[in-house]
Each structure stands twice: as structure tokens, then as C-alpha cells.
Amino acid sequence: MDRYQSMKTFVRVVETGSFSAAARLLNVGQPAVSKTIAQLEDHLQVRLLIRSTHGLTPTEAGLRFHERAKSAIQEADEAELAARGAGAGLSGRLRVSAATTFARLHIVPLLPRFLEQHPGLEIDVILDDRLIDLVAEGVDVSLRMGALLDSSAVARRLATGGRSVVATPAYLAQAGTPQSPADLADHEAVIYSQLPNVWSFTRESTEASVSVRGRVRVSAAEGLRAAVLADVGLTITSDWMFGPELASGAVRRVLEDWALPPLDLWAVFPAGRMASAKARVFASFVDRAPNPNFYRLCWSSSAM
């Protein structure tokens, strides 16, 4: 029995709550996971998991072993990294999650360079605009924007980006250019369903909020981008989403003398376990990566 691999399997089972989910993350069959856990319990001469129709629950001994196993795996990974040299020789699989459009525009183009630096590494990129359970999905690091709702999350702020109201010249030629936030009430807005449809602005000491309306609502940023480029209406968005179009003039900012709350970019690591060396190195790579459309047009570095 490979004790190290057995510990990794057990930790995955506990964190995902099932043999099948752990098997999927480990890229092995469910019978192999079940057999590994049975061999581990036989080796330790103690029951680690209670199996029921409701799922798997760690016993008291299982909980103690889980915490020690997590620490042992972390220390082994750190020792291996230190022996090879910090940031060098990363190997295995790294699971990264990010919003679909953000990843397509600003993360996926960076992957060839990162993989070239770490030829022994494989990367799974989970694309989802919704917040996902990092532990259940086996994610090592998630790139998220906005306020962090989970106070227990372990996170590192990578950058801060601006936000604007944008539209195409064709839409503005047809509907007119708003001169104040109040004018937005008379415009067709493309509404992102994951955010409120009340937009708040500031200018010096003045604050203004407006409830916008629109016949098109989208559940993903990719749809928001496509609708604006199709001249459907104007929208409020992070500048990173239209970096090239803003530079070329294909999309224009309006109400530029009014400010919108900025948006932070975070590297978020799963709560309850230490960030892996691979996850930390990847977050640092994104933080330092020279991507002009990402940083120069949209973000100011504020790494912590």
C-alpha cells in the first residue's frame, strides 16, 4: 500500500463527501478509491468513515487522521518544492476556476507561458460565472472578482480594476448619449442577472443611484459582452471585458465624469486547508504576467 497516495485519496474523499467525486478528481475509478480506503482502514485497524444512505461521514478517528494527513501532504509538497528550488519543477495537476469570459480573454492566453515554465504540470480550468464550492470541486485556486462573501476564505488580492458604462457608437447614435446617471432610466440597458439593476455613481461629494430597465437579461458575462457588441443597449461592466474594443473605439465609455465602485481581483484558496505550492505559484504568475489588455487598460496592481 502506498501510504502517501492512500492519505491523498482519503483527504479527497472527506473533502468531497463521496467515493465517486473523489475518484473523478483523482482520475481513477470508484472501485479503486473504495479499495484504497478499505486497505487504509485495515492497515490502521480503525474505522475512518461511516457509510450510510446519506453519504460518508468521518468517524472521530477519521477526523483526526484527516487533519494530520492534510498537514503531512502539505509538508511533503513543500519539501519537494524546496528541494527543486522555489517555483521550479512543479508537477501533477492544478485545478483553477474562473469566470468564463475573464478566463477566455485574460487567463487562457497566459497558459502556454506558464506550462512552458513547468513542463511537468497539467492544468484543469473550470469555467463558471457562478461561485462554486472549491473543496467539493477539488479546486486549488479560484480567480474571483468583487467582494468576498465568505469570511473564512483564504485570499490574496491581485489587482484592482475600473468599471464603466459602455455602449457601441451605433447604439449611442440611435439612442443618444446620456449626460447624467438619471438619463440612464430612458435607455435600454443590458442587465446582468447576477447583479442588482440599480447602478450607483459618485462625483466628488455627490452620489447618484438609478434603477435601469432593459428587455435583455443575461446570466453570464459572455452574453453581456455579445449583447453590447450587437448594439442591444448599454451596460455597466468591468473595463477588462472590453479592453481591446475600448482601445479601438468599437465600444465607448459614457458618463466618464462619474465614478463607479472599483472591482478587486482575488486569488481564492479553499478554506480549511493550506494553499498548495502549485496554487501559490500560479497566483503569483497571474499577478506578474505582462498582459497589456489585462493590466494596462484595466487594472492597477495591488498585490498583497
Secondary structure, 3 states (H helix, E strand, C coil): CCHHHHHHHHHHHHHHCCHHHHHHHHCCCHHHHHHHHHHHHHHHCCCCEEEECCEEEECHHHHHHHHHHHHHHHHHHHHHHHHHCCCCCCEEEEEEEECHHHHHHHHHHHHHHHHHHCCEEEEEEEECCCCCCCCCCCCCEEEEECCCCCCCCEEEEEEEECEEEEECHHHHHHHCCCCCHHHHHHCEEEEECCCCCEEEEEECCEEEEEECEEEEEECCHHHHHHHHHCCCCEEEEEHHHHHHHHHHCCCEEECCCCECCCEEEEEEECCCCCCCHHHHHHHHHHHHCCCCCCCCCCEEECCC
